Amino acid sequence: MLPLCFLNLYSLSLSSRIKAIPLIPNTSPTTLCWGRFYSESQVVGPHQPVVALVDDDVILPCHVEPAEDVTAQILEWTRSDLNPRFVHVWRSGQDLVNTRNPSYRGRSSLFINELKRGNISLKLSRVKLSDKGTYECSIPLMGKKYFVNLVVASDAATSPVISLSGIDKNRGGVVLQCESAGWYPEPELLWLDGEGNLLSAGPTETLRGPDDLYTVSSRVTVEKRHSNNITCRVQQRNTNQSRETHIHVPGSNYIITFMIETL
């Protein structure tokens, strides 16, 4: 015999042919058994990208709201750009290691004691640059999911190095070059005067190495009308990383003597 909740759903689906099976008073399919769980609960996570540094551990937040015990549910973390796409799978109260993409074996885990509170956040250990991307957190039987974007930043970024590139006789100034390496994601390079105003500079040249890290460089002509204190700043807004180097260009006839202070 079917349980009352399933009998009620079954009677609804056959209501056009079977009139004798009544619905339970004051209930509907969306408030019975798992139906209530499906309709009222949501899988939610962060609105902003999660940022992690290479070799660090990171948590991709995801939980059921309102809180429900999901220990007995099938839980999946996937990336659509991978083959196989499974990052982590929980089924029948245990991790399914063999279904996991090889690059995540031994590096992904759930907070098992928190599953009873609806917390299905994923912990990634020893983050790699290749971990960047969009992750799908889902409970298939609910038919609901949430997407979490992970941005992976390199901690190998070097402070900018400023050097003399030449003298612009037409404009009466010196040409400075700034270069910084070891960035990921791709950063932007800015030149600033002593008051923090942007200087008009040449286009930024970007080189991506075999390790996927970026090297950026740019040149600027410093004229006599500019402040003698010049800053080259390289920054990555998504990861809140910034490196900058200050240089003082002595005044009289732009004698090429530089005092550099690196932050």
C-alpha positions in Angstrom: 0.0 0.0 0.0 1.3 3.4 -0.9 2.0 5.9 1.9 -0.6 8.6 2.3 1.6 11.3 0.8 2.3 9.3 -2.3 -1.3 8.1 -2.6 -2.4 11.7 -2.5 0.0 12.6 -5.4 -1.0 9.5 -7.3 -4.7 10.4 -6.9 -4.0 13.9 -8.3 -2.3 12.5 -11.4 -5.3 10.2 -12.1 -8.0 12.6 -11.0 -9.5 12.8 -14.5 -10.2 9.0 -14.3 -10.3 8.1 -10.7 -12.7 10.2 -8.6 -13.0 7.9 -5.6 -9.6 8.6 -4.0 -9.9 11.8 -2.0 -7.1 14.2 -1.2 -6.0 14.6 2.4 -7.9 17.7 3.7 -6.1 21.0 3.6 -3.0 19.7 1.8 -1.6 19.9 -1.6 1.2 18.0 -3.5 3.7 20.8 -2.6 3.2 20.4 1.1 3.5 16.6 1.3 6.6 14.6 2.2 9.5 15.5 -0.1 7.1 17.8 -2.0 7.3 20.2 0.8 11.0 20.0 0.9 11.2 20.6 -2.9 8.9 23.6 -3.0 10.0 25.6 0.1 13.8 25.0 0.3 16.4 26.7 -1.8 20.0 26.0 -2.5 21.9 29.3 -1.9 25.5 30.5 -1.9 27.6 33.7 -2.3 26.6 36.5 -4.7 30.2 37.4 -5.4 33.1 35.3 -6.7 35.1 33.4 -4.1 38.8 34.3 -4.3 41.7 32.0 -3.4 45.4 32.0 -3.7 47.4 29.2 -5.3 48.3 26.5 -2.7 45.8 27.8 -0.2 42.6 26.0 1.0 39.3 27.5 0.1 35.6 27.0 1.0 32.9 27.3 -1.6 29.8 28.1 0.4 26.5 26.4 -0.4 23.6 25.6 1.9 19.9 24.7 2.0 17.6 27.4 3.2 15.6 27.0 5.4 18.0 24.5 7.0 17.2 20.8 6.3 19.0 17.6 7.1 20.5 16.6 3.7 22.6 13.6 5.0 20.4 11.1 3.2 20.2 13.2 0.0 22.4 12.9 -3.2 24.7 15.9 -3.2 26.7 16.9 -6.2 29.4 19.5 -6.9 30.2 19.7 -10.6 32.0 21.8 -13.3 30.5 21.6 -16.7 33.8 22.3 -18.4 35.4 19.1 -17.0 35.2 15.5 -18.1 34.2 13.8 -15.9 32.4 16.8 -14.6 32.1 15.6 -11.0 34.2 17.5 -8.4 32.5 15.8 -5.4 29.6 13.4 -5.0 27.8 12.3 -1.8 25.4 9.5 -2.0 23.9 6.9 0.4 25.7 8.6 3.3 29.2 8.4 1.8 31.6 10.0 -0.6 31.8 8.5 -4.1 35.5 8.8 -4.8 35.5 6.8 -8.0 33.2 9.3 -9.8 35.3 12.3 -9.0 37.4 14.0 -11.6 41.0 12.8 -11.0 42.3 16.4 -10.5 40.2 16.7 -7.3 40.9 13.4 -5.7 42.2 13.9 -2.3 41.6 17.6 -2.4 37.8 18.0 -2.1 35.7 17.4 1.0 32.3 18.2 2.6 31.6 19.1 6.2 29.9 15.9 7.1 28.8 17.0 10.5 27.2 20.0 9.0 25.0 18.1 6.5 22.3 17.8 9.1 22.1 21.6 9.2 21.8 21.9 5.4 25.4 23.0 5.0 26.8 21.4 1.7 29.8 23.7 1.3 32.8 22.3 -0.4 36.4 22.6 0.8 39.1 22.6 -1.8 42.6 21.9 -0.5 45.9 23.0 -2.1 44.2 25.2 -4.8 45.6 25.1 -8.3 45.3 27.7 -11.1 43.2 25.1 -13.0 40.6 25.1 -10.2 39.3 28.5 -11.4 35.8 28.3 -12.9 32.1 28.0 -12.2 31.0 25.3 -9.8 27.5 23.9 -9.6 26.2 22.9 -6.2 23.1 20.8 -6.5 20.7 18.4 -4.8 19.3 16.5 -7.8 16.1 15.2 -6.2 15.2 18.7 -5.3 15.8 19.9 -8.8 17.6 23.0 -7.4 21.1 24.2 -7.7 23.4 27.2 -7.2 26.5 28.3 -9.1 29.6 29.5 -7.3 32.4 31.2 -9.2 36.0 30.6 -8.0 38.7 33.1 -8.9 42.3 31.8 -8.3 45.0 34.3 -7.9 48.8 33.8 -8.0 50.8 34.8 -5.0 53.9 35.0 -7.1 53.3 38.5 -8.4 56.5 40.7 -8.2 56.7 44.3 -7.4 57.0 46.5 -10.5 60.5 47.3 -11.7 61.0 50.8 -13.2 63.8 51.4 -15.6 65.0 54.2 -17.9 63.9 53.3 -21.5 65.2 56.5 -23.2 64.9 60.2 -23.6 62.1 61.9 -25.6 63.8 65.0 -27.1 60.7 66.1 -28.8 58.7 66.3 -25.6 61.6 67.2 -23.4 61.2 64.3 -21.0 62.4 60.8 -20.1 60.8 57.6 -21.0 60.3 55.1 -18.2 59.4 51.5 -18.4 57.6 49.5 -15.8 57.4 45.7 -15.7 55.8 43.2 -13.3 55.5 39.4 -13.5 53.8 36.4 -11.9 50.2 37.6 -12.1 47.0 35.7 -12.3 44.3 36.7 -13.4 45.6 39.3 -15.8 46.2 42.6 -14.0 46.1 46.3 -15.1 49.1 48.6 -15.0 48.7 52.3 -14.1 51.1 55.3 -14.1 50.4 58.0 -11.5 52.0 61.4 -10.7 52.8 62.6 -7.2 49.2 63.8 -6.7 47.8 60.4 -7.6 46.6 61.5 -11.0 46.7 59.1 -13.9 49.4 59.7 -16.5 48.8 59.1 -20.2 51.0 56.2 -21.1 51.5 53.8 -23.9 49.5 50.6 -24.2 50.2 47.8 -21.7 52.0 44.9 -23.2 50.9 41.5 -21.9 52.7 38.2 -22.1 51.2 34.9 -20.8 53.8 32.3 -19.9 53.6 28.5 -20.1 52.7 28.5 -16.4 49.6 30.7 -17.2 51.0 33.6 -15.3 51.0 37.1 -16.8 53.8 39.6 -17.2 52.8 43.2 -18.0 54.8 46.2 -19.0 54.2 49.7 -20.1 56.1 52.9 -20.9 55.4 56.5 -20.0 57.1 59.8 -21.0 57.7 62.0 -17.9 57.8 65.6 -19.0 59.0 68.6 -17.0 55.5 69.7 -16.3 54.9 66.5 -14.3 55.6 66.1 -10.6 59.0 64.5 -10.0 57.4 61.6 -8.1 56.1 58.9 -10.3 54.3 55.7 -9.3 53.8 52.5 -11.3 51.0 50.5 -9.9 49.9 47.0 -11.0 46.6 45.7 -9.6 44.0 43.0 -10.0 40.7 44.3 -8.8 38.9 40.9 -8.6 41.5 39.6 -6.1 42.3 42.9 -4.4 46.0 42.5 -5.1 48.2 45.5 -5.8 51.9 46.1 -6.1 53.5 49.5 -6.7 56.9 51.1 -7.0 57.7 54.8 -6.6 60.4 56.7 -8.4 61.8 60.2 -8.0 63.1 61.9 -11.2 65.5 64.7 -10.1 64.5 68.1 -11.5 67.4 69.8 -13.1 67.5 68.8 -16.8 66.3 65.4 -15.8 69.6 64.1 -14.6 69.3 60.4 -14.8 69.7 59.6 -11.1 66.9 57.6 -9.7 65.9 56.9 -6.1 63.5 54.0 -6.1 61.4 53.0 -3.2 59.4 49.7 -3.5 56.4 49.0 -1.4 
